[in-house]
Amino acid sequence: MDSSKSGASGNAPAHPSKRGKTYINPLPAVCDVSVTNVCNAACDFCGFARDKNLVGPRRYLDVDAFARALPILRRRRVCYMTFQGGEPLVHPRIESLVALAARAGIRIGLITNGWFLPRHMVGLAEAGLTRLAISIDSADMAKHERNRGLSGLRHRIEKGIRQAHGRNIPVWASVTVSRLVDYEALPATLGSLGFDAVSFSYPRRESFGSTSLVYDPDSPLLDMTADELVDALQAIDRLRGKFPVSNPAASVAEVTRFIQGKEQRIPCVGGRKYFYIDWNLDIWRCEAWAEPLGSVFDLDSIPDQTEPCFNCMMACYRSASAMMHGAVALTDAAQHVVRGNVRAALRALGRRGVAYSLRSLAAAKLPRMAFSSMRANIGTHGS
Protein backbone atom coordinates (compact mmCIF):
# COMPACT_ATOMS: atom_id res chain seq x y z
CA MET A 1 0.00 0.00 0.00
CA ASP A 2 2.48 2.56 -1.18
CA SER A 3 1.24 6.04 -0.39
CA SER A 4 4.09 7.89 -2.02
CA LYS A 5 3.35 10.36 -4.76
CA SER A 6 2.93 9.30 -8.37
CA GLY A 7 5.83 9.24 -10.78
CA ALA A 8 5.39 12.84 -11.87
CA SER A 9 6.09 15.70 -9.53
CA GLY A 10 2.41 16.59 -9.22
CA ASN A 11 3.19 20.23 -10.07
CA ALA A 12 1.27 20.24 -13.34
CA PRO A 13 0.62 23.67 -14.82
CA ALA A 14 -2.75 25.21 -14.07
CA HIS A 15 -5.14 26.11 -16.86
CA PRO A 16 -4.57 29.75 -17.85
CA SER A 17 -7.51 32.03 -18.44
CA LYS A 18 -7.74 34.55 -21.25
CA ARG A 19 -6.49 37.24 -18.88
CA GLY A 20 -3.35 35.24 -18.17
CA LYS A 21 -4.25 34.63 -14.55
CA THR A 22 -4.20 31.20 -12.95
CA TYR A 23 -7.54 29.46 -13.43
CA ILE A 24 -9.03 28.18 -10.18
CA ASN A 25 -12.01 25.87 -10.51
CA PRO A 26 -14.98 27.62 -8.84
CA LEU A 27 -16.26 24.63 -6.87
CA PRO A 28 -15.77 24.74 -3.08
CA ALA A 29 -12.57 23.23 -1.70
CA VAL A 30 -11.88 21.34 1.52
CA CYS A 31 -8.97 21.76 3.93
CA ASP A 32 -7.86 19.72 6.94
CA VAL A 33 -5.91 21.69 9.53
CA SER A 34 -3.84 19.96 12.20
CA VAL A 35 -3.91 22.55 14.97
CA THR A 36 -1.52 20.67 17.28
CA ASN A 37 0.69 17.60 17.47
CA VAL A 38 -0.30 16.97 21.10
CA CYS A 39 -2.74 14.22 22.11
CA ASN A 40 -4.06 13.04 25.47
CA ALA A 41 -4.95 9.54 24.24
CA ALA A 42 -2.81 6.41 23.84
CA CYS A 43 -4.29 4.74 20.75
CA ASP A 44 -2.41 1.63 19.68
CA PHE A 45 -2.69 2.47 15.97
CA CYS A 46 -1.69 6.15 16.02
CA GLY A 47 1.73 7.80 16.15
CA PHE A 48 0.34 10.85 17.97
CA ALA A 49 -0.30 8.64 21.02
CA ARG A 50 0.90 10.22 24.26
CA ASP A 51 3.15 7.26 25.11
CA LYS A 52 5.00 6.73 21.80
CA ASN A 53 7.47 9.62 21.92
CA LEU A 54 7.21 10.28 18.18
CA VAL A 55 5.83 13.79 18.35
CA GLY A 56 8.83 15.82 19.44
CA PRO A 57 8.38 19.40 20.72
CA ARG A 58 4.80 20.38 21.39
CA ARG A 59 3.36 22.57 18.67
CA TYR A 60 0.16 24.63 18.51
CA LEU A 61 -1.17 26.52 15.50
CA ASP A 62 -0.58 30.26 15.95
CA VAL A 63 -3.97 32.00 16.07
CA ASP A 64 -2.81 35.34 14.66
CA ALA A 65 -0.99 33.69 11.76
CA PHE A 66 -4.05 31.55 11.04
CA ALA A 67 -6.17 34.69 10.88
CA ARG A 68 -3.81 36.11 8.25
CA ALA A 69 -3.99 32.89 6.24
CA LEU A 70 -7.79 32.76 6.03
CA PRO A 71 -8.24 35.33 3.21
CA ILE A 72 -5.70 33.38 1.14
CA LEU A 73 -7.58 30.12 1.70
CA ARG A 74 -10.86 31.77 0.78
CA ARG A 75 -9.34 32.97 -2.48
CA ARG A 76 -8.55 29.32 -3.18
CA ARG A 77 -12.27 28.52 -2.70
CA VAL A 78 -11.80 26.77 0.66
CA CYS A 79 -15.32 26.65 2.09
CA TYR A 80 -15.08 23.57 4.32
CA MET A 81 -12.43 23.01 6.96
CA THR A 82 -11.87 20.40 9.64
CA PHE A 83 -9.67 20.88 12.69
CA GLN A 84 -7.72 17.83 13.74
CA GLY A 85 -4.47 17.07 15.52
CA GLY A 86 -3.16 15.38 17.63
CA GLU A 87 -6.24 16.12 19.68
CA PRO A 88 -7.56 19.54 18.62
CA LEU A 89 -9.33 20.22 21.91
CA VAL A 90 -5.99 20.47 23.73
CA HIS A 91 -5.26 23.64 21.72
CA PRO A 92 -5.60 26.44 24.30
CA ARG A 93 -7.50 28.68 21.84
CA ILE A 94 -9.52 26.18 19.85
CA GLU A 95 -12.73 28.23 20.13
CA SER A 96 -10.89 31.27 18.72
CA LEU A 97 -9.71 29.24 15.72
CA VAL A 98 -13.27 28.05 15.06
CA ALA A 99 -14.65 31.59 15.39
CA LEU A 100 -12.07 33.07 13.01
CA ALA A 101 -12.78 30.51 10.31
CA ALA A 102 -16.54 30.78 10.75
CA ARG A 103 -16.40 34.58 10.43
CA ALA A 104 -14.39 34.11 7.22
CA GLY A 105 -17.34 32.19 5.76
CA ILE A 106 -15.91 28.69 6.19
CA ARG A 107 -18.04 25.83 7.49
CA ILE A 108 -16.06 24.25 10.32
CA GLY A 109 -15.88 20.66 11.47
CA LEU A 110 -13.76 19.04 14.15
CA ILE A 111 -12.55 15.50 14.85
CA THR A 112 -11.94 14.60 18.51
CA ASN A 113 -11.60 11.65 20.82
CA GLY A 114 -14.32 13.30 22.91
CA TRP A 115 -12.57 13.52 26.28
CA PHE A 116 -12.73 17.31 26.48
CA LEU A 117 -16.08 17.75 24.73
CA PRO A 118 -18.12 18.50 27.88
CA ARG A 119 -15.72 21.36 28.60
CA HIS A 120 -15.71 22.82 25.09
CA MET A 121 -18.89 21.86 23.25
CA VAL A 122 -20.93 24.93 24.18
CA GLY A 123 -18.09 27.29 23.33
CA LEU A 124 -17.44 25.52 20.03
CA ALA A 125 -21.10 25.81 19.07
CA GLU A 126 -21.19 29.48 19.94
CA ALA A 127 -18.00 30.01 17.93
CA GLY A 128 -19.64 28.58 14.82
CA LEU A 129 -18.86 24.85 14.66
CA THR A 130 -21.16 23.18 12.12
CA ARG A 131 -20.22 19.49 12.30
CA LEU A 132 -18.52 17.15 14.72
CA ALA A 133 -16.84 13.75 14.43
CA ILE A 134 -15.89 11.55 17.36
CA SER A 135 -13.59 8.55 17.08
CA ILE A 136 -15.04 5.16 17.97
CA ASP A 137 -12.79 2.12 17.73
CA SER A 138 -15.12 -0.72 18.73
CA ALA A 139 -18.75 -1.64 19.24
CA ASP A 140 -17.61 -2.67 22.72
CA MET A 141 -17.02 0.63 24.50
CA ALA A 142 -14.86 -1.02 27.16
CA LYS A 143 -12.47 -2.08 24.38
CA HIS A 144 -12.66 1.40 22.90
CA GLU A 145 -11.70 2.99 26.23
CA ARG A 146 -8.80 0.57 26.69
CA ASN A 147 -7.42 1.35 23.23
CA ARG A 148 -7.72 5.07 23.90
CA GLY A 149 -6.26 4.78 27.39
CA LEU A 150 -9.13 6.94 28.67
CA SER A 151 -11.31 5.28 31.30
CA GLY A 152 -14.77 6.84 31.51
CA LEU A 153 -14.63 8.14 27.94
CA ARG A 154 -18.10 6.82 27.02
CA HIS A 155 -19.84 9.13 29.48
CA ARG A 156 -17.98 12.16 28.11
CA ILE A 157 -18.83 11.20 24.52
CA GLU A 158 -22.52 10.80 25.35
CA LYS A 159 -22.61 14.17 27.09
CA GLY A 160 -20.84 15.86 24.20
CA ILE A 161 -23.26 14.40 21.66
CA ARG A 162 -26.26 15.59 23.69
CA GLN A 163 -24.75 19.07 23.86
CA ALA A 164 -24.08 19.08 20.11
CA HIS A 165 -27.59 17.93 19.24
CA GLY A 166 -29.01 20.56 21.56
CA ARG A 167 -27.39 23.11 19.25
CA ASN A 168 -28.37 21.36 16.00
CA ILE A 169 -24.85 20.13 15.24
CA PRO A 170 -24.75 16.72 13.51
CA VAL A 171 -22.32 14.17 14.94
CA TRP A 172 -20.53 11.42 13.03
CA ALA A 173 -18.74 8.41 14.47
CA SER A 174 -15.28 8.08 12.92
CA VAL A 175 -14.28 4.40 12.87
CA THR A 176 -10.89 3.09 11.81
CA VAL A 177 -10.94 -0.30 10.11
CA SER A 178 -9.05 -2.54 12.51
CA ARG A 179 -9.28 -5.83 14.37
CA LEU A 180 -11.35 -4.09 17.05
CA VAL A 181 -14.36 -3.51 14.82
CA ASP A 182 -17.40 -5.80 14.95
CA TYR A 183 -19.41 -4.46 12.01
CA GLU A 184 -22.58 -6.35 12.86
CA ALA A 185 -22.68 -4.97 16.40
CA LEU A 186 -21.61 -1.46 15.48
CA PRO A 187 -25.02 0.07 14.50
CA ALA A 188 -26.56 -0.73 17.90
CA THR A 189 -23.67 0.89 19.76
CA LEU A 190 -23.63 3.99 17.56
CA GLY A 191 -27.38 4.34 17.84
CA SER A 192 -27.31 4.06 21.62
CA LEU A 193 -24.63 6.74 21.83
CA GLY A 194 -26.69 9.09 19.66
CA PHE A 195 -24.59 9.30 16.48
CA ASP A 196 -26.24 10.51 13.28
CA ALA A 197 -23.95 8.66 10.84
CA VAL A 198 -20.66 6.82 10.61
CA SER A 199 -17.57 7.31 8.46
CA PHE A 200 -14.81 4.76 8.10
CA SER A 201 -11.08 5.27 7.60
CA TYR A 202 -8.64 2.61 6.52
CA PRO A 203 -5.61 1.28 8.40
CA ARG A 204 -2.34 3.06 7.79
CA ARG A 205 0.95 1.32 8.61
CA GLU A 206 3.40 3.28 6.44
CA SER A 207 4.74 6.63 7.62
CA PHE A 208 3.48 9.76 5.92
CA GLY A 209 5.64 12.16 3.94
CA SER A 210 4.01 15.03 5.79
CA THR A 211 4.07 15.91 9.49
CA SER A 212 1.02 13.72 10.16
CA LEU A 213 1.56 10.76 12.49
CA VAL A 214 -1.78 9.02 11.99
CA TYR A 215 -0.19 5.63 11.36
CA ASP A 216 1.59 2.83 13.19
CA PRO A 217 3.86 0.23 11.54
CA ASP A 218 3.75 -2.17 14.49
CA SER A 219 0.16 -2.13 15.73
CA PRO A 220 -1.34 -5.65 15.74
CA LEU A 221 -4.75 -3.99 15.35
CA LEU A 222 -3.75 -2.88 11.84
CA ASP A 223 -2.03 -6.13 10.85
CA MET A 224 -4.59 -7.24 8.27
CA THR A 225 -4.19 -9.14 5.02
CA ALA A 226 -5.56 -7.86 1.74
CA ASP A 227 -8.39 -10.39 1.93
CA GLU A 228 -9.25 -9.26 5.46
CA LEU A 229 -9.34 -5.63 4.33
CA VAL A 230 -11.63 -6.47 1.42
CA ASP A 231 -13.91 -8.38 3.80
CA ALA A 232 -14.05 -5.30 6.02
CA LEU A 233 -15.00 -3.10 3.07
CA GLN A 234 -17.77 -5.49 2.13
CA ALA A 235 -19.01 -5.37 5.72
CA ILE A 236 -19.10 -1.57 5.50
CA ASP A 237 -21.25 -1.76 2.38
CA ARG A 238 -23.64 -4.16 4.13
CA LEU A 239 -24.09 -1.63 6.94
CA ARG A 240 -25.72 0.92 4.64
CA GLY A 241 -29.20 -0.49 5.18
CA LYS A 242 -28.79 -0.46 8.97
CA PHE A 243 -27.06 2.84 9.72
CA PRO A 244 -26.12 5.91 7.62
CA VAL A 245 -22.61 5.45 6.16
CA SER A 246 -21.06 8.61 4.73
CA ASN A 247 -18.34 6.86 2.68
CA PRO A 248 -19.70 6.84 -0.89
CA ALA A 249 -20.05 3.34 -2.31
CA ALA A 250 -17.87 4.38 -5.25
CA SER A 251 -15.02 5.34 -2.92
CA VAL A 252 -15.24 1.99 -1.11
CA ALA A 253 -15.13 0.25 -4.49
CA GLU A 254 -12.07 2.30 -5.48
CA VAL A 255 -10.27 1.36 -2.27
CA THR A 256 -11.14 -2.28 -2.90
CA ARG A 257 -9.53 -2.05 -6.33
CA PHE A 258 -6.49 -0.36 -4.77
CA ILE A 259 -6.07 -3.19 -2.26
CA GLN A 260 -6.45 -5.80 -4.99
CA GLY A 261 -3.99 -4.06 -7.30
CA LYS A 262 -6.64 -3.41 -9.94
CA GLU A 263 -7.03 -0.38 -12.17
CA GLN A 264 -8.77 2.51 -10.43
CA ARG A 265 -11.14 5.02 -11.99
CA ILE A 266 -11.23 8.22 -9.93
CA PRO A 267 -8.02 10.25 -9.44
CA CYS A 268 -7.52 12.13 -6.19
CA VAL A 269 -8.60 15.77 -5.94
CA GLY A 270 -5.86 16.40 -3.36
CA GLY A 271 -3.88 19.54 -4.15
CA ARG A 272 -6.76 20.95 -6.15
CA LYS A 273 -9.95 20.66 -4.11
CA TYR A 274 -8.51 19.15 -0.94
CA PHE A 275 -5.53 20.35 1.07
CA TYR A 276 -3.73 19.49 4.30
CA ILE A 277 -2.27 22.23 6.53
CA ASP A 278 -0.16 21.50 9.58
CA TRP A 279 0.61 23.51 12.74
CA ASN A 280 3.51 25.19 10.91
CA LEU A 281 1.02 26.53 8.33
CA ASP A 282 2.73 24.52 5.62
CA ILE A 283 0.27 23.35 2.98
CA TRP A 284 0.42 19.90 1.40
CA ARG A 285 -1.31 18.21 -1.51
CA CYS A 286 -2.29 15.56 1.03
CA GLU A 287 -0.92 14.04 4.21
CA ALA A 288 0.74 11.24 2.28
CA TRP A 289 2.68 13.56 -0.04
CA ALA A 290 6.45 13.59 0.31
CA GLU A 291 6.92 17.37 0.52
CA PRO A 292 4.81 20.46 1.13
CA LEU A 293 3.62 22.68 -1.67
CA GLY A 294 4.96 25.56 0.40
CA SER A 295 3.71 27.89 3.07
CA VAL A 296 0.02 28.70 3.11
CA PHE A 297 1.10 32.31 2.60
CA ASP A 298 2.45 31.30 -0.82
CA LEU A 299 -0.78 29.62 -1.89
CA ASP A 300 -1.80 32.38 -4.30
CA SER A 301 1.20 31.50 -6.46
CA ILE A 302 0.92 27.70 -6.13
CA PRO A 303 -0.93 26.13 -9.08
CA ASP A 304 -3.54 23.41 -8.76
CA GLN A 305 -2.03 19.95 -8.62
CA THR A 306 -3.65 18.12 -11.53
CA GLU A 307 -1.32 15.16 -12.07
CA PRO A 308 -3.55 12.09 -11.45
CA CYS A 309 -2.70 10.15 -8.31
CA PHE A 310 -4.15 6.83 -7.13
CA ASN A 311 -1.40 5.91 -4.66
CA CYS A 312 -3.05 5.69 -1.25
CA MET A 313 -6.33 4.65 0.30
CA MET A 314 -6.94 7.54 2.71
CA ALA A 315 -10.70 7.56 3.17
CA CYS A 316 -11.12 11.33 3.42
CA TYR A 317 -9.45 11.95 0.05
CA ARG A 318 -11.06 8.93 -1.58
CA SER A 319 -14.54 9.95 -0.46
CA ALA A 320 -14.14 13.56 -1.49
CA SER A 321 -12.72 12.55 -4.86
CA ALA A 322 -15.60 10.17 -5.58
CA MET A 323 -18.08 13.00 -4.98
CA MET A 324 -16.12 15.84 -6.60
CA HIS A 325 -14.15 14.51 -9.57
CA GLY A 326 -17.08 14.55 -11.98
CA ALA A 327 -18.36 17.90 -10.75
CA VAL A 328 -14.91 19.44 -11.18
CA ALA A 329 -14.79 18.18 -14.77
CA LEU A 330 -18.23 19.63 -15.52
CA THR A 331 -17.32 23.06 -14.19
CA ASP A 332 -13.97 22.98 -15.98
CA ALA A 333 -15.82 22.16 -19.20
CA ALA A 334 -18.26 25.01 -18.64
CA GLN A 335 -15.39 27.44 -18.11
CA HIS A 336 -13.76 26.27 -21.36
CA VAL A 337 -17.04 26.77 -23.24
CA VAL A 338 -17.33 30.31 -21.86
CA ARG A 339 -13.82 30.99 -23.18
CA GLY A 340 -14.76 29.53 -26.55
CA ASN A 341 -12.59 26.42 -26.31
CA VAL A 342 -14.97 23.57 -27.14
CA ARG A 343 -12.19 21.02 -27.64
CA ALA A 344 -10.84 21.66 -24.15
CA ALA A 345 -14.37 21.30 -22.78
CA LEU A 346 -14.75 17.91 -24.44
CA ARG A 347 -11.36 16.83 -23.10
CA ALA A 348 -12.46 17.80 -19.59
CA LEU A 349 -15.63 15.75 -19.90
CA GLY A 350 -13.66 12.85 -21.31
CA ARG A 351 -11.36 12.54 -18.32
CA ARG A 352 -11.04 9.14 -16.77
CA GLY A 353 -13.68 8.37 -14.17
CA VAL A 354 -15.90 11.41 -14.77
CA ALA A 355 -19.07 9.47 -15.59
CA TYR A 356 -18.42 7.05 -12.74
CA SER A 357 -18.02 9.93 -10.29
CA LEU A 358 -21.20 11.64 -11.49
CA ARG A 359 -23.15 8.41 -11.08
CA SER A 360 -21.78 8.14 -7.56
CA LEU A 361 -22.94 11.66 -6.75
CA ALA A 362 -26.39 11.03 -8.23
CA ALA A 363 -26.76 7.70 -6.41
CA ALA A 364 -25.81 9.01 -2.97
CA LYS A 365 -28.69 8.51 -0.55
CA LEU A 366 -27.64 11.61 1.34
CA PRO A 367 -26.07 13.81 -1.38
CA ARG A 368 -26.23 17.03 0.61
CA MET A 369 -24.60 15.42 3.64
CA ALA A 370 -22.09 13.59 1.49
CA PHE A 371 -20.99 16.74 -0.34
CA SER A 372 -21.24 19.55 2.21
CA SER A 373 -19.89 17.39 5.00
CA MET A 374 -17.58 15.16 2.99
CA ARG A 375 -14.88 15.80 5.54
CA ALA A 376 -16.89 13.67 7.94
CA ASN A 377 -14.80 10.87 6.40
CA ILE A 378 -11.88 11.84 8.57
CA GLY A 379 -10.83 8.58 10.09
CA THR A 380 -8.55 8.83 13.08
CA HIS A 381 -7.14 12.23 12.09
CA GLY A 382 -6.66 14.36 15.15
CA SER A 383 -8.41 11.95 17.45
LINHU-V281011 format. One record per run of one state. SS is the DSSP state (H for helix, E for strand, - for the rest). FROM is the first residue (numbers start at 0). LEN is the number of residues. If there is no record, write none. Layout:
ss:SS from:FROM len:LEN
ss:SS from:FROM len:LEN
This chain:
ss:- from:0 len:15
ss:E from:15 len:1
ss:- from:16 len:5
ss:E from:21 len:1
ss:- from:22 len:6
ss:E from:28 len:6
ss:- from:34 len:1
ss:E from:35 len:1
ss:- from:36 len:23
ss:E from:59 len:1
ss:- from:60 len:2
ss:H from:62 len:13
ss:- from:75 len:2
ss:E from:77 len:7
ss:- from:84 len:3
ss:H from:87 len:3
ss:- from:90 len:3
ss:H from:93 len:10
ss:- from:103 len:3
ss:E from:106 len:6
ss:- from:112 len:4
ss:H from:116 len:11
ss:- from:127 len:1
ss:E from:128 len:7
ss:- from:135 len:5
ss:H from:140 len:8
ss:- from:148 len:4
ss:H from:152 len:13
ss:- from:165 len:4
ss:E from:169 len:7
ss:- from:176 len:6
ss:H from:182 len:11
ss:- from:193 len:3
ss:E from:196 len:5
ss:- from:201 len:18
ss:H from:219 len:3
ss:- from:222 len:3
ss:H from:225 len:14
ss:- from:239 len:5
ss:E from:244 len:1
ss:- from:245 len:3
ss:H from:248 len:11
ss:- from:259 len:10
ss:E from:269 len:1
ss:- from:270 len:3
ss:E from:273 len:4
ss:- from:277 len:4
ss:E from:281 len:3
ss:- from:284 len:9
ss:E from:293 len:2
ss:H from:295 len:6
ss:- from:301 len:13
ss:H from:314 len:24
ss:- from:338 len:3
ss:H from:341 len:8
ss:- from:349 len:4
ss:H from:353 len:10
ss:- from:363 len:3
ss:H from:366 len:6
ss:- from:372 len:1
ss:H from:373 len:3
ss:- from:376 len:7
